[in-house]
Amino acid sequence: MRRHLSVFLIALAVLCGTVMQAGCVVVSPRPARVWVPGYWGPGHMWVGGHWRYR
């Protein structure tokens, strides 16, 4: 039983090392919608709030 446990732990360590060296999968993020609050624009003109993509 002890031998099986050590073989299992070694195999698990090799598997984890392989996964760590493989790198990560990069997935492009979806564009996030953010709320832009209203503000005073040039010429003392009020620009209302709106949604925009970041």
C-alpha positions as CSV (number, residue, x, y, z in Angstrom):
1,M,0.0,0.0,0.0
2,R,2.8,2.4,0.9
3,R,4.5,1.8,-2.5
4,H,1.2,2.5,-4.4
5,L,0.9,5.8,-2.5
6,S,4.4,6.9,-3.3
7,V,3.9,6.0,-7.0
8,F,0.7,8.0,-7.0
9,L,2.2,11.0,-5.4
10,I,5.2,11.0,-7.9
11,A,2.8,10.7,-10.8
12,L,0.7,13.5,-9.4
13,A,3.8,15.7,-9.0
14,V,4.9,15.0,-12.6
15,L,1.4,15.8,-13.9
16,C,1.2,19.1,-11.9
17,G,4.7,20.0,-13.2
18,T,3.6,19.4,-16.8
19,V,0.5,21.4,-16.4
20,M,2.4,24.3,-14.8
21,Q,5.0,24.4,-17.7
22,A,2.2,24.3,-20.3
23,G,1.3,27.9,-19.6
24,C,-2.1,29.4,-19.3
25,V,-4.9,29.7,-21.9
26,V,-5.5,33.3,-22.7
27,V,-9.0,34.2,-23.6
28,S,-9.8,37.7,-24.8
29,P,-12.3,39.4,-22.5
30,R,-15.6,40.5,-23.7
31,P,-15.9,44.3,-23.9
32,A,-17.3,45.6,-20.7
33,R,-20.1,48.1,-20.6
34,V,-19.5,51.0,-18.3
35,W,-21.7,53.8,-17.3
36,V,-20.3,57.3,-18.1
37,P,-22.1,59.8,-15.8
38,G,-23.3,63.2,-17.1
39,Y,-20.8,66.1,-17.1
40,W,-20.5,69.7,-18.2
41,G,-18.8,69.8,-21.6
42,P,-17.1,72.7,-23.4
43,G,-19.3,75.7,-23.8
44,H,-21.3,75.1,-20.6
45,M,-23.2,72.3,-22.3
46,W,-24.6,69.4,-20.3
47,V,-23.6,66.0,-21.7
48,G,-26.0,63.3,-20.4
49,G,-24.9,60.0,-19.0
50,H,-24.5,57.1,-21.4
51,W,-23.2,53.5,-21.7
52,R,-19.9,52.9,-23.5
53,Y,-17.7,49.9,-24.1
54,R,-14.3,49.8,-22.6
